[in-house]
Amino acid sequence: MPSTNSILGLIMGGGRGARLYPLTRDRAKPAVPIAGKYRLIDIPISNCINSGIHRIAVLTQFNSVSLHRHISRTYIFDAFHRGWVQILAAEQTASSETWYQGTADAVRKQLLEIQSTGAEYVLVLAGDHLYRMDYVPMAEFHWENDADITIAVQPVSHDQAYRFGLLRRDADGRIRDFAEKPKDPAVLASMVSRDDPLRPYLGSMGIYLFKTKVLVDLLSSTTDDDFGGEVIPKALGSQRVFGYDFDGYWEDIGTIRSFYDTNLSLASSEPPFNFHDQAHPIYTRARFLPGSTVEGATLHNVLVSEGCRIARAEVRNSIVGLRSFVSNGVRMSDTILMGSDYYDPPDRPRMGGMPLGIGPDCQIQGAILDKNVRLGAGVVIKPFPLGTELDHENWVVRDGIVVIPKNTILAPGTYIGPEEGKA
C-alpha cells in the first residue's frame, strides 16, 4: 500500500471572500485570525503535518501578502527534512493570462507544478474550515477501494441540507449521484443515503483525494471552473468516486455569522473544538510575547492570548487576541477582539491621539473588532437585530453583528447601535 509520502496536499487560498467582508478587506480569507492567535490557514496545514503529509502547496491570488508572510514565517522545515510548504500564486503565463476562475481552474493552471512534484495522489483542501482530521484513514480507504476520487462526507440534517453539496452513496461506498445545495423536496428525497431520520443526507466537506493521473486527465479535457459543482458530478459516470465518512467536528467559516459564532464557542467551558490536543496540535507562528496581565478584571468564559493587558474591566464570553489592551471601566461581552500586530512605540505620537485597544469606560457588546483598532473613551457598541445589514465609513453590520475594520479609529463617545437603544 502507498504511504502519505506519495500525497501532495493542495490548499485552496480562496477568492475575494465577500461573505467575510470587511475581515477580508485587507487579507485573504485563509489569513483571517481565529481563536485569538491562529489563522484559518493553520488548520489544513496542521492537519496535513499531523497526518504525515509534508509536501503542501497553497494556491493564492487575492489580498495574499499577509497570507504569504504568515506561511513563510511559520512553516519552515529544516535542512534534514524533505518537507515543504510553498505558495502557488496566480500568474500570467504563455498559456493563460487570467486569474483563477474557481477551485478547479486554479488547480488546472498549476498542473505543471503539481506534476513536477512526482506525487501519485493529490489531496485538495479548503482554507477556511475549522476541524481536526487525520487524513491517513481516508487515504487507506482510497487505496483499498482503488478509487480514482475519494470525497470526505459528513452526515447532514434536513435543516442544513441546503448548505451542502449532497451525495447519494451505494452500500459499497461508491457515489452515484450529486446535487449542489438542493432545495427541491423531490431532489432531497432522492438524495437520502442514511437510515437516520435526523441526519439522512451525506454532505461534501470539500475535501477531495485524487489519483494525480485522473486529476490531470479530468482538468485537461474540460474547461470547468469548480470541483464541487462541475468536475466531480461529471466524473461520477466515468471514474470510481467513493465517499469517506467523517463524523467529527467540522465548521465552514464562510460568513461573518459563522465566524462570530464559532469563535465565541471556543471561549466556552466546553468548546466544540479542542486546541489543547498535544498529540495533534494546531501550529501557528511562534511569537516572543510577554505573558498577559490581568489587573483586577472580572473574566468569565474568555479566551485570552499572549501579550495582553486587561485593566479593571469586566469581560464575558469573548475572545481577546494578541497584544490586546483593555482599559479601566470597560464592559465587554460576546465580542471578538482580534488584538494588534504591534505595540505603540513609547517615543512616537499615537494615531488619532489614542492608544491601541479599547479606551476607558467603553461598553462593547456583540461585535468583532479587527486588528489595530483604537477606541476612545466612552465608546458604546451594541448589536443590531438579526438580519440587519449596514455599511458606514468606519463600521459595518452583518447579520446584526457590528464589525469594526482593521486600523479603524473611533472618536471618544462614539455610539454604534440601534437608535432606540441610545441613552
N, C-alpha and C positions, 0 to 999 in steps of 0.2 A: 504494500500500500504506500502511496506517496506520503510526503511529510509536508509540514507547513512551510518548509524552505522553498517549496515549489509554488507558493502562493504570493502574488503581488496584491497588497492592499491599496485600493484606489478610492480616495475620499473626494466626494463632490464638494467643492468650495462654495457653491451657491451663487445665485444671481443677485439681483438688486435687494432681495429681502424686503419687499414693500410692506408686507404684513407686520414686520417688526420695526417699521419706521416709527420714531426717529432714532431708535437704537442702532439702526443700520445707516444712518445719515453719513457717518464718518468712518464706518468699518464694515467689513464683510460679515455676513450672518454668522459663520463659524467662529468669528473673533469676538462675538458678544460675550461679556463676562457672565458667569453663573456661579452661584454658591459662594460669593464673596471674593474668591481668589483664583478661580479657574476660568477657562474659556470653553465654549462649546466644542471646539476642535479637539480639546484634550480627551474627550470621551472616546471617539472612534480610534484615535491614535493609541490611547492607553489600552483599549480592548485588543487591538492588534498586537501590541508588545506583549501583553499578558497571555496571548494565545500563541506566542512563538512566531508571529508574522513580523519579520524585521525589515522587510522591504516595503516601504509605504510611500505613495505619491499622492499629493493633494492638488487637485485641479482648481485653479483660481482665475478670477478675472475682474471682479467688481470691488472697488474700495479695498484692495487687497494688501496695502502697505503694512498695516498693523498686524494682519494675519501672517504675512511673510516674516515680519520681525519676531513675532512670538514663536513661530515654529523654528526659525533659525537660531534663536537664543535658548530654546528649550530642549529640542531633540537632537542632541549631539552624541553620536556613538564614537567610542574611542578607536584608535588605530588597530586594535586587535579584535575588532568586531566587524562582521561583514554587513551589518545592517545599515540602513539609512532612511531618512525621511526627506523627500525632495519636493520641490514645487514644480508643477507643470502649468505655467501661466498661459493664458490665451495669447496668441501671437499671430502676426501676419506671416504667411509663408508663400512659396511659389504656387502651391495648390489651393490656398484659402486665404482670403483677406477679411473674413468676417469673424465676429466674436462667437463664443459658444452660444448655440441656439437652444440648448436643452441638455439633459444629462447624457443621452446617447450621442448627441452631436459633439459634446465636449470630449467624450472618450474616443469617438471617431477621429477627431483632429489630433489625438495623441497616440494613435495606434503604432506609429513608428517607434516612439519612445517605449511603449508597453512591450512591443515585440523584442526590442533590444535588451530587455532585462532577462530574457530567456525563461520567464515564468510560464509554467504549464497551465496555471489557473489564475484567474483574476477575481478578487473579492471586491465588489462595488458597494460602497458605503455612503450614507448621508453624513453631512457635517453638522446637523442641527437636531440630533436626538439625544435624549438622556436615558442611558441603560447600561447595564454591565452584562457582557456576553462573552463566553468562551467560544470562539469560532471553530475550535478543533472538532467537537462532535458534529457540527454542521458539515465540515469538510469530510469527515469519515462517512457520514450519511451520503454525501455526494459521490464519494468513491465507491461505496458499497453498492449503490444503485446504478453505477455507470451513467450518471446524469450528465447531460450537456449543460443544463442550467438548474441551479437549486435556489429557491426563494425562501427566505425566512418568513414564517407566517405566525400570526398570533390570533387567538380566539377573540371574536368581536361580538358585542351585543347588538340588539336591534337598534337601540337609540344612537349608537356610534357608527353604524354601518355606512352612513353617507360620507364619512370622513376618509374611508379607505378604498383602495383597490381590492375588491373581493375576489377570492379564488375558489373554484369548486374542485375538490380533490377526490380521486377514487380511493378505494381501500388499499391499493398498493402504494399510495403516496404520490402518484403521478397527477399532475394538474391538467384538467381537461377544459376548463373554461375560465374566463376572466371578465370582470365588469368593473370599470373605473368609477368609483364613488356613485353607485346606483341609488336612485330614489323611487323608481317604478316598482310597485309591490310585486308585479309578476316577475320582474327580473330578480328581485330579492328572494322570492320563493324558490327560484331555480338555482340560487347560489348557496343553499344550505349544504354544509359539509359535515356538521357535527350533531350528535344526538344530545344536545344540551339546549334546553329551551331558553336559558338565559343568554348563552353565547353560541348561537348556532352557526356563525359565519367564521371564515378564515380571512384575515386581512393581511395584505402585504406590508412588511416592515420597511420596504425599500432597501433590503439587503440581498444582493444577488451574487452567487458564486458561479462563474462561467469557466468552462474549458476555454483556454485562450484561443485555440483554433476556431471554436464555434463563435466566440465573440467577434473575432476578426471577420469571419465569413458573413455573419449577420449584418455587421455595420458597413461592410464593403459593398454589400448588394442592395442597400437601401439608403434613402435619404431621411429616414425617420429621425426626429429630434429627441424623443423621450423614451426611456426604457419602460416605465410603468404603463403608459397609455398607448404605446405603439409597438415597440420592438418585442416585448415579452408576449403580448397577446398574439401577435402574428407568428411567433416561434412555436406556439403550442402544437400546431399541426405538423411541423417538420422536425422538431427537436424533442429530446427526452427532458421534460421540465418537471421537477419534483418540488414538493413543499416540505420544508423542515420546521417542526414545531418548536416554538419558543414561548413559554408562558410566564416569564419573569417580568419585572417592572420595565416598562418602555414608554417613553413620552416624547411626542413630537413637539419640539419647541418652535412652532411655526407662527404664532400670533402673540401679540402683547398680552392677551389674557392668559394663554397657556404658559408664557414665560413668567408672568407675575405669580400665578397660582403655584407653578412648580417650584419656583424659588422659595416662596413662603412656606411651602410644605417641608422644605429642608431644614427649617428652623424649629419645627415642632419636636416634641419629646420623642416621638416615634416616626422619624422621617421615612418615606417610602423607598428612598434610595440611600444606600449606606456608603458614605465616603470614608468610613473607618475600617474598611476591609484591607488588612495588611497583606493578605495573600494575592489580592487583585487590586492594587492601588490605582487611583487616577493620578496621573502625572501632570505636572504643570511647571511653569518657570520657577526656578529657585531664586528667592529674593532674600537679601540680607537686611531684614527689617527688625526693629526692636519689638519686644512683646507689647501687647496692648495694655493700656492702663485704664482703670475704671475708678473714678474719683467720687464715690458716693452715689453713683447712679443706681436706679432700680431697673433690672433687666429681667424679662420674662419671655422665654422662648425666642432667644436672639442668637443668631449665628454671627460671631464676631471674628473678623480676620486679623492678620498681623498689622502692627504699626499704627494702631488706632488709639485715640484718646477720647474717652467719654466722660464728661464732667457730671455735675449733679443734674442728671436728666432722667426721664422715665421713657424706657424703650420697650415695646412689646411686639411680639410676632413680626420680627423684622430681620433683614439681612444687613450687616454692617461690613462693607467691603474694605479693601486695603487702604491704609493711610487715611481713614475717616476721622473727622473731628466733629464732635457733637458737644455744643456749649451748654452752659448752665441754663436751667429752666426749660429746656426743650422737652416737649412731649411728642413722641413719635410712635406710631403704631401701623401695622400692616403695610410696611414700606420697605422698598429695596433701595438702600443707599450704597451705590457702587464704589464710593471712595475716590481716590485720586491717583494720578500717575506720578506725582511728585509731592514734595513738601514745599511750602513757601520759604524761599531763602530769607534769612533774617535781615540781610542788608539791602533788600530790594523792596520798592513800593508794592503793596498788594493791589492786585487787579480790582478796579472799582472801589478801592479803599476797604475791601472786605477780605478776611482770611478765607482759606479753603474750608468747605464744610458747612455746617448748619450753625448759624449765629444764635445768640441768646434768645430765650423765650419764644422760639418758633413752635408752631403746632402743625405737625405733618401727619396726615392720615391717608392711607390708600394711594400711595404714589410710588413712582420709580424715579429716582434721582441719579442721572447718569454721572459719569466721572467728571471730576474737577469743577463741580457746581459750587457756587458761593451764594449762600442765603443770608441776607441781612437780618438784623434783629427783628423779632416780631412777625416774621413771615407766617402766613396761615395757608395751608393747602388741605383741601378736603375733597373726597371723592365725589364724582357725579353719578347719577343713576345709571344702571346697567344699560349698555347700548349707546350711550352718549358719545358722539364723535365731534371734536372741536379742534381747530387749528389757530393758534395765536403765535405772535412773534417769538416769545420766549418759552412757550409751553404748548403741549397738545393734550388732548384727551382721547383715549382709545378704549372703547367699551367701558366707559366710566372711570378708567384709571388715568390719573394725571401723570404725564411723563415730562420731566424737565431734561432737555437735551444736554449733551456734553458741553462743558465750558460755559454754561449759562450763568449769568449774574442776576439775581433778583434783589431789587432795592428793599431796604428795611420797610416793614409794614405792608408789603405786597399781600394781597388776598387773592387766592385762586380757589374757586369752589362755586357751588350753586348760589345764585344771588340771594335766594330766600334764606340761606344759612348764614349770611353775613350779619355780624353783630352791628 
